[in-house]
Amino acid sequence: EVVLDSTRFAGEGDVELFGEMLNRFLSLYATVNLYTRLVIVSQPSGKRQVWPDSKGEGAPF
């Protein structure tokens, strides 16, 4: 779970785009036998965005 200050973003779309990129990054670097689940809580509204579980792909190096 990641808590963000949404006033630092241009809009809700930017928060969602950041979440998509972070979710992809986490799934790329999680080991093959792990799953990741990203939850972003936007402050001050308290809005929760949940991404679906992602299977770890292992580090790409």
C-alpha positions as CSV (number, residue, x, y, z in Angstrom):
1,E,0.0,0.0,0.0
2,V,1.4,3.4,-1.1
3,V,0.0,6.7,0.2
4,L,0.4,9.6,-2.1
5,D,-0.3,13.3,-1.8
6,S,-2.5,13.7,-4.9
7,T,-2.1,17.5,-4.8
8,R,1.4,17.0,-6.1
9,F,0.0,15.5,-9.4
10,A,-1.7,17.4,-12.2
11,G,-4.8,15.2,-11.9
12,E,-6.3,11.8,-11.1
13,G,-5.0,10.5,-14.5
14,D,-1.5,11.2,-13.5
15,V,-1.9,9.3,-10.3
16,E,-3.3,6.4,-12.2
17,L,-0.5,6.5,-14.8
18,F,2.1,6.6,-11.9
19,G,0.3,3.5,-10.4
20,E,0.4,1.6,-13.7
21,M,4.2,2.3,-14.1
22,L,4.9,1.4,-10.4
23,N,2.8,-1.8,-10.7
24,R,4.7,-2.9,-13.8
25,F,8.0,-2.1,-12.1
26,L,7.1,-4.1,-9.0
27,S,6.0,-7.1,-11.1
28,L,9.2,-7.0,-13.2
29,Y,11.5,-7.1,-10.1
30,A,9.5,-9.6,-8.0
31,T,10.9,-13.1,-8.1
32,V,9.1,-15.6,-10.2
33,N,7.3,-17.4,-7.4
34,L,5.8,-14.2,-5.9
35,Y,2.7,-12.1,-6.6
36,T,2.4,-8.3,-6.1
37,R,-0.7,-6.3,-5.4
38,L,-0.5,-2.5,-5.6
39,V,-2.9,-0.3,-3.6
40,I,-2.6,3.5,-3.9
41,V,-4.3,5.7,-1.4
42,S,-4.6,9.3,-2.5
43,Q,-4.5,11.9,0.2
44,P,-6.3,14.1,1.3
45,S,-9.3,12.5,-0.4
46,G,-8.6,8.9,0.9
47,K,-9.5,7.4,-2.5
48,R,-8.1,3.9,-2.9
49,Q,-7.0,2.5,-6.2
50,V,-6.3,-1.2,-6.4
51,W,-4.5,-2.9,-9.2
52,P,-5.0,-6.6,-10.0
53,D,-2.5,-9.2,-8.7
54,S,0.6,-9.4,-10.9
55,K,2.8,-12.5,-11.1
56,G,6.5,-11.8,-10.5
57,E,8.6,-12.0,-13.6
58,G,12.0,-12.0,-12.0
59,A,14.7,-9.4,-12.4
60,P,15.4,-8.7,-16.2
61,F,19.2,-8.9,-15.7
